[in-house]
Amino acid sequence: MNKKPIILGIETSCDETAAAIIQDDNSGIPKILSNIVSSQFDVHKEFGGVVPELAARSHIEKIDLITNKAIKESKIKITDIDAVAVTGGPGLVVCLSVGLNFAKALSLSINKPFIAVNHLEGHALSPKLNFKIDYPYLLLLISGGHTQYLSVNGLSNYERIGTTIDDALGEAFDKTAKLLGIEFPGGPKIEEFAKKGDCNKFQLPKPILNKGGCNLSFAGLKTAVLKIAKNINNEKDKYNLAASFQKTIEDILCKKTKIAFKEFVKKTKIKDNTFVIAGGVAANKGIRGKLEVISKKNNFKTIFPELKLCSDNAAMIAMAGLEKFKLNKFDNLNFQVNPRWALDENAKFLKGSGVKL
């Protein structure tokens, strides 16, 4: 094993074709030698959402180019790579398959270990690219497809303490943006609209706010936004609805996070508590600000990934790969795509209208 292992990460779980190379460092924080992300915004824009078949085709067209670009930018030789890490799930099967098969072929051709990474674990460990973080820590994972509170007890050791029972937070942002006429991908632009509006103009519901522990629900909120949006015919009220939605989300997350803090402290009984917020929605500055305030009040230190590391990227996959590499946790080349790969595989499934909280 090299003193400073070099890991290639590959990510194709949805609509980003990404490759990155990181190198371990004596400081405890790896160096990002390259981090290339190719967006598919233009491919899916006219459809208002990701079309899996088109996304997979785009991955096939770009993955070799993006990987070579990452290697070139890192200024290393392909033979310097110590392992190839790739997203094995969760995600879209046709998209995951492209990256997985490419990574298998590459690891075989250069005779280096192959590591399958859980995409969500990549998000969970992404702040380690910038900060030293000790286990255990509380994680709020908020992205387009996932919303969960988890106790991160170690590498591949997660205990879920809260989750959405219906829609993911990122999905709620994207759907609201679409109703307001914001071009895909609109979720990240909601905050810009919100700055121009009155957050108290519309009173929106906060589903299961006072029950269900730190589980969350956004379907009812999304339905309320739909009803209001149908009767809006001026720009000002679009801004008002965006502002009201943003504030409602902030209020929900603050209330549920306080409950998660209590659950986490009860389970871990440690004094120096760390709260990591990761995933695409973690880039929302309003949410960041509110969670920082309540964390300070509850004696939790907040850590966010860099903004460019919040959305899907391959550096976070390489980070998880590096952690596994150090423990010799490699995978066989017969590893199969796992589109529903959970972080806590023992957690109870909570989805649908029949859920009892």
N, C-alpha and C positions, 0 to 999 in steps of 0.2 A: 504493500500500500504506500502511495506517495505521502510525503509529509503534508502536502497541501493538495488534496484531491480536487480534480476538475470534473464537474458534472454538466452534462448537456440535458436540458429540459425541453420537452415538446408538449404543446397544448393544442388540442383540436376538439374540445368537448362540445362546442356550440358554433359560434360564428366568428371566432378569432383564430387565425392560423398564427401560431407563435412558437418561437424557439429562443432559448437563452442559454448562456454558459456562465456558471459561477465557479469560484474557486474558494476553498476553505482558507481561513486566515488565522494566524496566531492570536489575533485580537478577539476571536470568538464571533466576529461578524463577517460573513463571507463577502468576497468582492464580486460584484456583478461585472463580468467582463463584456457581456453583450446581452441585450434584451430586445428582441425584435417582435413586434406585433403587427400583423396585417389585418386590417378591419374589412368587414364585408358589408358595410353600411349601404353602399351603392347597389349591391346585389339584391338586397332585401327591401330596400326603401319603398318601392312601388307596391309591395305586398303588405306593408304595415307590420311586419313581423318576420321572424326567421323561418325560411322554408328549408327543412332538413336536407332534401335532395340537392338543392342548389348550394347549400352550405358545404355538403360533402364534396361536390364537384369542384368547388372553389378551393377546398383544402388540397385535393389531389393535384390541382394545377399549381398551387403555391408552395407546398410543404418542402420540396427539395430546394427551391430557390430561397425560402426564408431560413432554412437550416444552414445552407451554405453562407448566407449573409451573416448569420450569427457567428459562425466559425471565423469568417474573414474579419469581422469587426472585433472579435476577441483577441485576434493576433496570436492564435495558437494553431497547432496542426491537429487534424482530426485524430491522429494517433495519440495525442496528449490527453484525450478524454479518458477518464477512469471509469465512467458508467453512463448509461443512457437511461434517463428517467422520462416517463411519459404518463399522461393522464389515462387511467384505465376505466374511469367512471367517477361519479355519475355524469350523465349527459345524453346527447342524442346518439343512438347506436351507430348510425351511418357515419357520423362525424368522428366519434371516438375510434372507430375501426381504421380510419385513414391514418391517424397519428400512431395508433398502436402497431399496426402492421409495418409502417415505415420505421418506427423505433426498433422493432424486433429485427428487421432486416439489417439495420445499421449496426446494432450491437453484435449481431452475428458476423457481419463483414469485418469489423475491427476487433472482434474477439474480446469484447468488454462486457461486464455485467449489465443485465437488463433489469430495470426497476419500474414496476407499475405503481402509480401514485393515485390516491384518492384526491380528486379535484378539490373537495372541501377541506381536506387536510392541507393542501397547498395554500388555500386562503388562511387557514388557522395558523400556519407557520410563517406566513408572508412577513409579519413584522420582524421576524428574526433576521431578515435581510438588512435591517437598520438598527435593531436594538438587541441587547442581551436580555433574555426573558427566562426566568426560572419556572419550572412546573411546581405546583399546579397553578393555573390561571383560569379566570372566567372568560369565556368567549361568546360574543354576540356575532353570529354570522348572518349578514343581511345582504342578499344578492337577488338576482332576477328569478332564481328558481328555489331559493332556500332562505328560511328565517328560523334560526334556532339559538337557544342559549345552551351552552355546553360547559362542563367542567373538563378542562384539558389537564389530565393527570400525568401525561407522558406521551411519548411518540406512539401513535396508534392506540392510545388509551383515553377514550372519551366517554363521558357520562352526560347524556342529554337531560336537562332539567326543564326545558320549555321549548315549544315549537309552534308554528302556525298550524291551525287545524284546517285551513283551506288555502288561500292564496299566499304566495310569497310577497314580501314587501316590495321587492323590485318590480314584480308583476303589477302590483297595485299602482306604482308610480307610472309604469309604462301605459297601462290602460287609462289612467287619468289623463295623461299627456295626449293620448289619441283622441279622447273625448273633447279635449280643448283645442284640437286641431294642430297640435305640435307634431312636426314631422318625425318619423321613426329614425333613430331611437330617441324617444322624447323624454323618458324618465329623468335623465340628468338635467333637462332644461326646465323642469317644474320649478326648481328653486329660483331660477332667473325670473320666471313669471311671478312667483310669490313675492318677490321684492317690490313689485309694482302694485300689489294689492292690499286690501284690508283683510287681515286674518280673522276678524270677528264678524265679517259680513254674513257668512253661512255657518249654521250650526250643524256639524256633521257627527254621525254616531261613532261611538268608540266601543265596538263589540267586545264582549266578555272582559271588560275593563276591571270589573270588581269580582270576577270569579275565574276559576281555571288556573290559579297560581300564576306562573309566568308564561303560560301558553297564550298565543295571540290569534286574532282573527281579523281578516281584512275584506272578506267578501261583502259583508253588509255595508261597509264604508264605500266600497267600489260601486255598489248598487245605488247608494244615495247620491254619489257624484254623478252617475248616469242620469238620474231623474232631474237633477238640477241643471246639468249641462244641456239637456233637451230644450230648456226654456231660456237659455242665455243667447242673446243676440247682439251683444256689444263686447268690445275688447276689455273694457274696465271690469266687467263681471267675470270674465275669463281669468283675469289677474286676481280678482277677489277669491274665486273658487280655488285657484292654485294656492293662494296664501292660506286659505282656510284648511285645505287638505294638508299642506306642509305642517301647520300648527297642530292639527289633529294627530298626525303621525308622531310628532315630537312629544305630545302629551302622552300618547299610548306607550311609546318606548320608555319614557321617564318612569311612568307608573310600574310597568312590567319589569324594568331593570332594577328598581328598588326591591322588588320581590325576589328577583334572581340573586341579588346581593345577599339577602338573608339566607336563601337556600344554599348558596355557595359557601358562606361562612359556617353554616351549620354542618356542612359535609366535610370541609377541610380543616376547620379550626386553626387557621394560620393567621398571623398578625399582619404581615405585609402582603396585601391583596392587590392583584393586578387584573385589570379589565381590558381585554383586547377586543376591538371592534373591527371586523374585516369583511371583505366582500364589496361588490360594486357600489352598494348604497352607502357604504362607509365614507365615500367621497363627498357626501352631502354635508356641506359646512354647517348648516343649521342643526342637523342631527348631531354632528360632532360637538358643537358648542354646548348644546343642552346636556348631552351625556357627560361631558367634562365637568359641568357644574354639579350634577347630582353625584358623580363619582367622588369629587372632592369632599362633598358633604358627608359621604358615607365611607370615607377613608380608603378609597380605591384609587390606584394609579391607572390612568387611562393611556393606552397605547394604540395608535392607528398606523396602518401601513402608509408609506408615501402614497400620495394621490395616484401616481402612475402605476402603483402596485395593487390598487384596490380592485380594478376591473381584471378580467381574465388575462393572464400573462404566463409566460413559461418560466420566468425567474422563480416564481413561487413553487412550481413543480420541481425545478432543480433543487430548491431549498429542501423540500421534503425528501427528494432523492438523496441529497447529501446526508441528511440525518439517518436515513436508512442504510446508506453506504457505510457509514461509520460503525454500524452495528452488524454489518454483513447480512443485511436483510434484502436478499435478491429474489427475483422471480424467475420462473421457468418460461421458456418461449411459448409454452402452450397456454399461457394466461389468456383468459377470455374477457371480452368487454363486459363490464358490469354497470349497466345504465342506471341502476338503483342502489348503488353502493353507499350504504349509510355509515356515518362516523361512529355512532353507537348502535351496533347491530342488535343489541338487547332491548332497545327502546321500543315502547308500545307504539303501534301505528295509529296516528291520530289524523284522520282525514274524513271529510264528509259530514253531511247534515245529521247523521245519527250519533255523532261523537258525544259521549257523556263526560263532562268535566267535573 
